[in-house]
Amino acid sequence: MRAGHFFHIENANMTADDIRFEYQVIQLKPAFIGGISDETLQTALNTAGREGWELVQILYAQNPDLGMRLVCKRAR
């Protein structure tokens, strides 16, 4: 499990007050044999939830060796 990749979306007309959320992408890599286990996914979600992150979307790679990414957000 690799956490990180914090980002937020801005455009030229936004002020600091307009940015209400920050986002985090958590990348889960599959095991050498078998893919991503339910326990690994549950642990990642529980850890993010304890830190105040809310799951927004799960992205699956077309190549199964790349695993999946969990997109989470929380209020600023």
Stockholm file with secondary structure:
# STOCKHOLM 1.0

chainA/1-76         MRAGHFFHIENANMTADDIRFEYQVIQLKPAFIGGISDETLQTALNTAGREGWELVQILYAQNPDLGMRLVCKRAR
#=GR chainA/1-76 SS CBCCCEECCCCTTCCGGGCCEEEEEEEECCBTTTBCCHHHHHHHHHHHHHTTCEEEEEEECSSGGGCEEEEEEEEC
#=GC SS_cons        CBCCCEECCCCTTCCGGGCCEEEEEEEECCBTTTBCCHHHHHHHHHHHHHTTCEEEEEEECSSGGGCEEEEEEEEC
//
